[in-house]
């Protein structure tokens, strides 16, 4: 299980399945301390990947301004 920073992280279908599995179990019967730790780690990975993907997407956006439209504010 990955739970660190600074390295390439990949969220696989299996990890998403496990995130959902732990969330369901948390609501129905509760989690052990080990499962809570795993859930936090997986959630942190997922959030880090989503933040990175969003940043990369926003970095590729180019704003094109037409002079007749006036200033961008």
C-alpha positions in Angstrom: 0.0 0.0 0.0 1.3 3.4 -0.9 1.0 6.2 1.6 3.6 8.8 1.0 4.4 11.9 -0.9 6.6 12.9 -3.7 6.2 9.9 -5.9 4.0 9.1 -8.8 0.6 7.9 -7.6 -1.8 6.1 -9.7 -5.4 5.4 -8.7 -6.5 2.1 -10.1 -10.0 0.7 -10.4 -9.0 -1.7 -7.6 -8.1 1.2 -5.3 -11.4 3.0 -6.1 -13.3 -0.3 -5.4 -11.4 -0.6 -2.1 -12.2 3.0 -1.1 -15.9 2.3 -1.8 -15.8 -1.0 0.0 -14.3 0.6 3.1 -16.8 3.4 3.1 -19.7 0.9 2.9 -18.2 -1.2 5.7 -17.6 2.0 7.8 -21.3 2.8 7.6 -22.6 -0.7 8.3 -20.3 -2.4 10.8 -17.4 -0.1 11.5 -13.8 -0.3 10.7 -10.8 -1.7 12.5 -7.9 0.7 13.3 -5.9 -0.9 10.4 -8.9 -0.4 8.0 -9.3 3.2 9.1 -5.6 3.8 8.4 -5.9 2.2 5.0 -9.0 4.2 4.2 -7.3 7.5 5.1 -4.3 6.6 3.0 -6.4 5.7 0.0 -8.5 8.8 0.3 -5.3 11.0 0.6 -3.9 9.3 -2.5 -7.2 9.9 -4.4 -7.3 13.6 -3.4 -3.7 14.1 -4.3 -4.3 12.6 -7.8 -7.4 14.7 -8.4 -5.6 17.9 -7.3 -2.7 17.1 -9.6 -5.0 16.3 -12.6 -6.9 19.5 -12.0 -3.8 21.6 -11.8 -2.4 20.0 -15.0 -5.7 20.6 -16.8 -5.8 24.3 -15.6 -2.1 24.8 -16.6 -3.0 23.8 -20.2 -5.8 26.3 -20.5 -5.0 29.3 -22.7 -7.2 32.4 -22.4 -7.7 34.1 -25.7 -8.7 37.8 -25.5 -10.3 39.6 -28.4 -9.3 43.3 -28.3 -12.9 44.4 -29.1 -14.2 42.6 -26.0 -12.3 44.9 -23.6 -10.2 43.9 -20.6 -10.4 40.6 -18.9 -11.6 41.2 -15.3 
